[in-house]
């Protein structure tokens, strides 16, 4: 084990955050083997942190190994009781299994800890929709959209827009994403109208 002073687990630092970002990037690019290697390294060096366990759970969930994924999410929560991504991911496992009440419980716990976490709002909207609670579903879906749009505005570079010579800037990714959400909202409304829910 790589301890900074050989008295216990290494404290979470820039190196751990860098590894987490590298592992996440590898996972997003489809290199699961590299991602697993990095997340296992995080668990070895930072055994008291939930991040490595949570990310390994994500890999198992993506490959359909829900029992393994659940174990890793529960282990992450044993390290940090209210780790928002792990609570949300565990809720996803329950939602996948049709245990909607358990899913809602975990999404709600995640949002009590971080009311600004878009994935928990989005997945709670799906759970409520499956229960036929359309009003709550739409409210959480809208909330997730607003939070994601705000996050994109912070993360995306601004693109020039407007007349030549005029210095106006607009986040292009936000514009495209907003239109996608508008279209999805229209499709959902048409679907609900067709089912007599609106």
C-alpha positions in Angstrom: 0.0 0.0 0.0 1.2 3.5 -0.8 0.9 5.4 2.4 2.2 8.9 2.8 3.5 8.3 6.3 2.9 4.6 6.9 0.4 5.3 9.7 -2.8 4.5 7.7 -4.5 5.0 4.4 -3.3 7.8 2.2 -5.5 10.9 2.4 -7.5 11.8 -0.7 -5.4 14.2 -2.7 -4.8 15.6 -6.2 -3.3 12.3 -7.3 -6.5 10.4 -6.3 -8.7 13.0 -8.1 -6.5 12.7 -11.2 -6.7 8.9 -11.2 -10.5 9.2 -10.8 -10.7 11.5 -13.8 -8.4 9.3 -15.9 -10.4 6.2 -15.0 -13.7 8.0 -15.8 -12.3 9.1 -19.2 -11.1 5.5 -20.0 -14.6 4.2 -19.1 -16.4 6.8 -21.2 -14.1 6.0 -24.2 -15.0 2.3 -23.8 -11.7 1.1 -22.4 -13.1 -0.9 -19.4 -9.9 -2.8 -18.7 -7.9 0.4 -18.3 -10.7 1.9 -16.2 -10.9 -1.2 -13.9 -7.1 -1.1 -13.5 -7.3 2.6 -12.4 -10.3 2.1 -10.1 -8.6 -0.9 -8.5 -5.5 1.3 -7.9 -7.7 3.9 -6.2 -9.2 1.3 -3.9 -5.7 0.0 -3.0 -4.2 3.4 -2.3 -7.4 5.1 -0.9 -9.3 2.1 0.7 -11.5 4.4 2.8 -12.8 6.4 -0.1 -16.0 5.4 -1.9 -15.0 6.6 -5.4 -13.2 3.5 -6.6 -15.8 1.1 -5.4 -18.6 3.2 -6.9 -16.9 3.3 -10.3 -16.3 -0.4 -10.3 -19.9 -0.9 -9.5 -20.8 1.2 -12.6 -18.6 -1.0 -14.8 -20.4 -4.1 -13.5 -23.8 -2.5 -13.9 -23.0 -1.6 -17.5 -22.1 -5.2 -18.2 -25.3 -6.5 -16.7 -23.7 -7.9 -13.6 -26.2 -6.3 -11.2 -25.4 -8.4 -8.2 -21.7 -7.5 -8.4 -22.6 -3.8 -9.0 -24.9 -3.8 -6.0 -22.1 -5.2 -3.8 -19.7 -2.4 -4.9 -22.2 0.3 -4.4 -23.0 -1.0 -0.9 -19.3 -1.1 -0.1 -18.9 2.5 -1.3 -21.8 3.4 1.0 -20.0 1.7 3.9 -17.2 4.1 3.3 -19.4 7.2 3.0 -23.0 6.7 4.1 -24.4 9.5 1.9 -22.1 9.2 -1.1 -24.5 10.7 -3.7 -23.3 8.9 -6.8 -23.4 5.5 -5.0 -26.9 6.1 -3.7 -28.1 7.1 -7.1 -26.4 4.1 -8.7 -27.9 1.7 -6.2 -31.3 3.3 -6.9 -30.6 2.4 -10.6 -30.0 -1.2 -9.7 -33.3 -1.3 -7.9 -35.1 0.5 -10.7 -33.7 -2.1 -13.2 -35.0 -4.9 -11.0 -38.4 -3.3 -10.7 -38.0 -2.5 -7.0 -39.4 1.0 -7.6 -40.0 1.9 -3.9 -36.4 1.0 -3.1 -35.2 3.0 -6.1 -37.2 6.1 -5.0 -35.9 5.8 -1.4 -32.3 5.8 -2.7 -32.8 8.7 -5.1 -34.5 10.7 -2.4 -31.6 10.1 0.0 -29.2 11.2 -2.7 -31.2 14.4 -3.2 -31.4 15.1 0.5 -27.6 15.1 0.6 -27.2 17.0 -2.7 -30.4 18.6 -4.1 -28.4 19.8 -7.2 -27.4 16.3 -8.4 -29.0 16.0 -11.9 -28.8 12.2 -12.3 -30.8 11.6 -9.2 -33.5 14.0 -10.3 -33.6 12.4 -13.8 -33.8 8.8 -12.5 -36.4 9.8 -9.9 -38.5 11.2 -12.7 -38.3 7.8 -14.5 -39.3 5.9 -11.3 -42.2 8.2 -10.7 -43.3 7.8 -14.3 -43.3 4.0 -13.9 -45.6 4.5 -10.9 -47.9 6.7 -12.9 -47.1 9.8 -10.8 -46.7 12.0 -13.8 -46.7 15.4 -12.1 -43.8 14.4 -9.9 -42.1 12.8 -12.8 -42.3 16.0 -14.9 -41.2 18.2 -12.0 -38.0 16.1 -11.4 -37.3 15.8 -15.2 -37.5 19.6 -15.5 -35.3 20.1 -12.5 -32.6 17.7 -13.9 -32.7 19.6 -17.2 -32.2 22.9 -15.6 -29.3 21.6 -13.5 -27.7 19.9 -16.4 -28.0 23.0 -18.6 -26.5 25.1 -15.8 -23.6 22.6 -15.5 -23.0 22.6 -19.2 -22.9 26.4 -19.3 -20.1 26.2 -16.6 -18.2 23.5 -18.4 -18.5 24.3 -22.1 -16.4 26.9 -23.9 -18.4 29.8 -25.4 -18.9 30.1 -29.1 -19.0 33.4 -31.0 -22.5 34.4 -32.2 -24.2 37.4 -33.7 -23.0 40.1 -36.1 -19.5 40.2 -37.2 -17.4 42.4 -35.1 -19.9 42.3 -32.2 -18.6 40.5 -29.2 -21.5 38.3 -28.2 -20.8 34.8 -26.8 -23.2 31.9 -26.5 -22.6 28.4 -25.1 -23.3 26.4 -28.2 -23.6 23.1 -26.4 -26.3 24.6 -24.1 -28.3 25.7 -27.1 -28.2 22.3 -28.8 -29.0 20.5 -25.5 -32.0 22.8 -24.8 -33.5 22.0 -28.2 -33.1 18.3 -27.6 -34.9 18.7 -24.2 -37.7 20.7 -25.9 -38.1 18.0 -28.5 -38.1 15.3 -25.9 -40.7 17.3 -23.9 -43.0 17.6 -26.9 -42.7 13.8 -27.6 -43.5 13.1 -23.9 -46.5 15.4 -24.0 -47.8 13.8 -27.1 -47.3 10.4 -25.7 -49.1 11.4 -22.4 -52.0 13.0 -24.4 -52.4 9.8 -26.4 -52.6 7.8 -23.2 -55.1 10.2 -21.7 -52.7 11.3 -18.8 -52.8 15.0 -19.6 
